[in-house]
Amino acid sequence: MTRPPTSGPRENEPLKPHTTFKIGGPARYFWEARDARDASEVAAFARRQSLPVFVLGGGSNVLVSDRGFKGVVLHPSDAGGEASSEPGVEIAAGANIEILGESGDSVRLRIRAGEPWDRAVAYAVSRGWWGIENLSHIPGQSGAALVQNIGAYGQQLSDVLEGAELLEFETGVARQAPSSECGLGYRQSMFNTGRKGDFLILSIALKLSKRAQPNLRYRDVSAYFAERAVASPSQAEIRQAIIAIRDRKYPYPREERGGNAGSFFKNPTLSPAEFRALKERLRVRFGVDQDPRLADLRSRSAGGDPAKVPAAFLIDLCGLKGFAIGGAQVNPSQPLVILNLGGATADDVLRLAGHVRRGVYRETGVKLELEPELVGYTREDRDHYLAVD
């Protein structure tokens, strides 16, 4: 059967409808890719035109400039694509999720980059495979999950990642990369740091457990089940708990809302000396009332390990919850999130983000880092909006 050709690039495609923030100007070219052959065609086109390539998955965790992106936006399709030709590989869910191998204790999966992440989590939970259930209800595609090394409620993708299939834009060649090569850290990988823009993630490979491994250590999760007097929740109950908790705290991007990009600020990780400096600064600014909360935060970090301080706690403490500029607002219920109230521009969002960063730095001495990727911005743009001193 002859494979139909790609639809080719669309010129000056508005990016606003392709993002969960519902913000952003046009792409010079916008091109959907179903598989590695499509992606190679896009890469060759970009090389001929001497244009940069930006991979836009589900559109979460990005803020696109009002000017748009003067290059090629490649969008991995979540269509099923072609079945694997590898012998012994079971097609698990269409052609987007494949079982690579099983043992008595574990299962190895390949998930195509265009597969919506939460649909992959739901599938794993339906089969009783453990390791990503606490990552439920995170928007975006599975390839983007690796870019960000997503994490929530005591789990992160790097805990179960075996590797990824990558296409290098410069050569158009696809290859396998082990997880050790991906530069994984807190909310980062080589795909959003040192090798940013060099690769398209075609698929990710995960190793999940067939043995029950409930992770209830996170306070919100344990409190959820304690309130319901559930001592040993099932995996499906854990997934539903995560969904309920996230819906209460993080507005999930939906059509009827103005939109958001998910968490806009990273939780800062402080060395013991930096944590002591924060404690002293908060005593001066806000009195000793914050000492119990800080002691609780410190107790979650063993020994001399760095302490992770919730950015939401600092933003709230500085009186910035609910603050708005133009059509953008710090979420009144979960200040990690910046909301598009309807009609917000990227300029509104970054002016608000800069205001928050300066306010938190002025009061606490902590510099908050942004979580979403800024698309179509120069370093000078970032400095203009986000400088704290």
C-alpha positions in Angstrom: 0.0 0.0 0.0 1.4 3.4 -1.0 2.1 5.7 1.9 0.3 9.1 1.3 2.6 12.1 1.2 2.8 14.7 3.9 0.6 17.7 3.6 3.7 19.9 3.5 4.3 23.2 5.3 1.7 25.8 6.0 3.0 29.4 5.9 2.3 32.0 8.6 0.3 29.6 10.7 -1.0 31.2 13.9 0.4 29.4 16.9 -2.2 30.6 19.4 -4.6 27.8 18.8 -1.8 25.2 19.0 -0.8 26.2 22.6 -2.6 25.6 25.9 -1.9 29.3 26.8 -3.8 30.4 23.7 -1.2 33.0 23.1 1.3 33.5 20.3 2.0 35.0 16.9 2.5 33.0 13.6 5.1 30.5 12.6 6.9 31.1 9.3 6.2 27.5 8.5 4.1 24.9 10.4 4.5 21.2 9.5 2.9 18.1 11.0 5.0 15.0 11.1 3.6 11.5 11.5 6.9 9.5 11.8 10.6 9.6 11.3 10.3 9.9 7.5 8.1 12.9 7.8 10.5 14.4 10.3 13.4 13.9 8.0 11.6 15.7 5.3 10.9 18.6 7.6 14.6 18.7 8.7 15.8 18.7 5.1 13.4 21.5 4.3 14.7 23.6 7.2 18.3 23.0 6.2 17.6 24.1 2.7 15.9 27.3 3.9 18.6 27.8 6.7 15.8 28.1 9.3 15.7 26.9 12.9 13.2 24.2 13.9 11.1 24.2 17.0 9.2 21.1 18.0 5.7 21.9 19.4 3.9 19.0 20.9 0.7 19.4 22.8 1.4 23.1 23.3 1.7 23.1 27.1 4.7 24.4 28.9 5.5 27.0 26.2 5.0 30.7 25.8 5.1 31.9 22.2 6.1 35.5 21.5 3.5 37.9 20.1 5.8 38.1 17.1 5.7 34.4 16.6 8.5 32.1 15.5 10.6 32.9 12.4 11.4 29.3 11.5 9.8 25.9 11.1 7.5 24.6 13.7 7.3 20.8 13.6 4.3 19.3 15.2 4.4 15.5 16.0 1.1 14.0 15.0 -0.6 11.7 17.5 -2.1 9.6 14.7 -1.3 5.9 15.0 1.3 5.9 12.2 2.8 2.6 11.1 3.0 -0.6 13.1 6.4 -1.8 14.2 8.2 -4.2 11.9 10.3 -5.6 14.7 9.7 -9.4 15.4 8.0 -10.2 18.6 6.8 -6.7 19.4 3.2 -6.5 20.5 1.1 -3.5 19.4 -0.4 -2.4 22.7 -2.6 0.6 21.8 -2.9 1.3 18.1 0.6 1.9 17.0 1.4 4.6 19.6 2.3 2.3 22.5 4.2 -0.9 21.9 5.3 -3.6 24.3 9.0 -4.3 23.7 9.3 -7.1 26.3 8.0 -8.5 29.5 9.3 -10.4 32.5 7.7 -11.6 35.6 8.3 -8.3 37.4 8.4 -5.7 34.7 7.3 -4.6 31.2 9.2 -2.4 28.7 7.2 0.0 26.5 7.9 2.2 23.5 5.6 5.3 23.4 5.6 7.4 20.3 6.3 11.1 20.9 3.0 12.3 19.6 0.9 10.1 22.1 -0.8 12.3 24.6 1.0 11.7 27.9 -2.0 11.2 30.1 -3.5 8.7 27.7 -0.3 6.7 28.0 -0.5 6.9 31.8 -4.2 5.8 31.7 -3.2 2.8 29.5 -0.4 1.7 31.9 -2.8 1.9 34.9 -5.4 -0.1 33.0 -2.9 -2.9 32.7 -1.6 -2.7 36.3 1.9 -1.4 35.3 3.4 0.8 38.0 5.8 3.8 37.9 3.9 6.7 36.3 0.5 6.8 37.9 1.5 9.8 40.0 2.3 11.6 36.8 -1.4 11.5 35.8 -3.2 14.5 34.4 -0.2 16.3 33.1 -1.0 17.9 29.7 1.1 17.5 26.6 2.6 14.8 24.5 4.9 12.0 25.5 8.0 13.4 23.7 7.6 16.7 25.6 7.4 14.7 28.9 11.1 13.8 28.3 12.1 17.3 27.3 10.9 18.5 30.7 11.7 15.4 32.6 8.2 15.8 34.1 7.8 15.1 37.8 5.0 15.3 40.3 3.9 13.8 43.7 7.1 11.8 44.2 7.7 10.4 40.7 9.5 11.7 37.7 10.0 10.4 34.2 13.7 9.7 34.7 12.8 7.1 37.3 11.5 4.8 34.6 13.1 6.0 31.4 15.3 3.5 29.5 16.0 5.7 26.5 14.7 7.5 23.5 14.7 7.4 19.7 16.0 10.7 18.3 16.2 12.3 14.9 19.1 14.8 14.6 18.0 17.8 12.6 21.5 18.6 11.2 21.9 15.2 9.6 18.3 13.9 9.3 19.5 10.6 10.8 17.6 8.7 13.5 19.3 6.9 16.4 18.7 5.4 19.8 20.0 7.2 23.0 20.1 5.6 26.4 18.6 7.6 29.4 22.2 8.2 30.6 22.8 10.4 27.5 19.7 12.5 28.0 21.2 14.8 30.7 18.2 14.4 33.0 17.8 16.7 36.1 15.1 18.6 37.9 12.7 19.7 35.1 15.4 19.5 32.6 17.2 17.4 30.0 19.7 18.0 27.2 16.7 18.8 25.0 16.0 22.0 26.8 19.5 22.9 27.8 22.8 22.1 26.0 21.4 20.3 23.0 18.2 22.4 22.7 16.9 22.5 19.2 19.2 19.7 17.9 16.8 16.7 18.0 13.3 15.6 17.5 12.2 12.9 20.0 10.5 10.2 18.0 9.7 7.9 20.9 10.5 7.1 24.5 11.2 3.7 26.1 10.0 3.1 29.7 10.4 0.2 32.1 7.5 -0.2 34.4 6.9 -2.6 37.3 4.2 -5.3 37.5 4.6 -5.3 41.2 2.5 -2.8 43.2 4.7 0.1 44.2 2.3 2.8 45.7 4.0 6.1 46.3 1.9 8.0 48.9 4.7 10.0 50.5 3.6 13.3 49.1 1.6 15.2 51.7 -1.4 16.0 49.5 -1.7 12.4 48.4 -1.4 10.8 51.9 -3.9 13.4 53.2 -6.4 12.6 50.4 -6.5 9.0 51.4 -6.4 9.7 55.2 -9.5 11.9 54.8 -11.3 8.9 53.1 -9.9 6.3 55.5 -8.3 4.4 52.7 -5.2 2.6 54.0 -4.2 0.6 50.9 -5.5 2.4 47.7 -5.4 0.6 44.4 -3.4 2.0 41.5 -6.6 3.2 39.8 -7.6 5.0 43.1 -4.2 6.7 43.2 -4.6 7.9 39.6 -8.0 9.3 40.5 -6.6 11.0 43.6 -3.8 12.7 41.6 -6.4 13.9 39.0 -8.6 15.3 41.8 -5.6 17.0 43.6 -4.3 18.5 40.3 -7.8 19.8 39.3 -8.1 21.5 42.7 -4.7 23.1 42.6 -3.8 23.5 38.9 -6.4 24.6 36.3 -6.1 22.0 33.5 -6.1 23.8 30.1 -9.5 23.5 28.5 -11.3 25.3 25.7 -13.7 27.1 28.0 -10.9 28.8 30.0 -8.5 31.5 28.9 -5.6 29.1 29.1 -2.3 28.5 30.9 1.0 26.7 30.4 1.0 24.7 33.6 3.5 25.6 36.3 5.2 28.8 35.3 7.9 28.8 38.0 10.3 26.1 39.1 10.6 25.2 42.8 14.0 26.6 43.8 16.5 24.1 45.2 18.7 25.6 47.9 22.0 24.5 49.5 22.1 24.3 53.3 23.8 27.7 53.4 21.2 29.3 51.0 18.4 27.8 53.1 19.8 29.3 56.3 20.1 32.7 54.5 16.5 32.4 53.4 15.4 31.6 57.0 17.2 34.7 58.4 15.8 36.9 55.6 12.3 35.8 56.3 12.7 36.4 60.0 13.7 40.0 59.2 10.9 40.5 56.7 8.1 38.5 58.2 9.0 37.6 61.7 9.4 34.1 63.2 5.9 33.0 62.1 7.4 31.2 59.1 10.0 29.2 61.1 7.6 26.1 61.5 6.9 26.0 57.8 10.6 26.3 56.9 11.5 23.6 59.5 8.9 21.3 57.9 10.3 22.0 54.4 13.9 21.3 55.6 12.8 18.0 57.3 11.9 16.7 53.9 15.5 16.9 52.8 17.8 14.3 54.4 21.1 15.3 55.9 23.0 17.9 54.0 21.0 17.5 50.8 19.7 20.6 49.1 16.2 21.7 50.2 13.5 22.2 47.7 11.3 25.3 48.6 7.9 25.6 46.9 7.8 28.6 44.7 4.1 28.9 45.5 5.0 29.5 49.2 7.4 32.3 48.3 5.0 34.0 45.8 2.1 33.8 48.3 4.3 35.1 51.2 5.2 38.1 49.1 1.6 39.0 48.5 1.6 38.3 44.8 -1.2 35.7 44.6 -3.9 37.0 42.3 -1.8 39.9 41.0 -2.6 40.8 37.4 -1.1 42.7 34.5 -3.2 43.2 31.4 -5.0 39.9 30.7 -2.6 37.8 32.7 -3.0 36.9 36.4 -1.1 34.9 39.0 -3.6 32.1 39.8 -5.3 33.0 43.1 -5.5 29.4 44.2 -2.1 28.1 43.0 0.4 30.9 42.3 2.8 28.6 40.4 0.4 29.1 37.5 -0.1 32.2 35.4 -3.5 32.4 33.8 -4.7 33.9 30.5 -7.9 35.5 31.6 -8.9 35.9 28.0 -7.1 38.0 25.5 -3.8 38.1 27.3 -0.7 38.8 25.2 2.8 37.2 25.7 3.9 40.7 26.7 1.3 40.7 29.5 2.6 37.3 30.7 6.3 38.2 30.7 5.7 41.6 32.4 3.8 39.7 35.1 6.5 37.0 35.4 9.1 39.7 35.8 7.1 41.5 38.4 6.8 38.2 40.4 10.5 37.5 40.1 11.5 40.9 41.3 9.0 40.9 44.1 10.2 37.5 45.4 13.9 38.3 45.0 13.4 41.7 46.8 11.7 40.1 49.8 13.5 36.7 50.0 16.7 36.9 48.0 15.6 33.9 45.9 15.6 34.1 42.1 12.7 32.1 40.7 13.4 30.4 37.4 10.8 30.0 34.7 9.5 26.5 33.7 7.9 27.1 30.3 10.0 27.4 27.2 10.0 30.9 25.7 9.6 30.7 21.9 10.6 33.5 19.6 12.5 35.5 22.2 16.1 36.7 22.2 18.3 36.8 25.2 17.9 40.6 25.2 14.1 40.1 25.4 14.5 37.8 28.4 16.7 40.3 30.2 14.3 43.1 29.5 11.3 41.3 31.0 12.9 39.2 33.7 15.9 41.0 35.2 15.7 41.1 39.0 18.7 43.4 39.7 
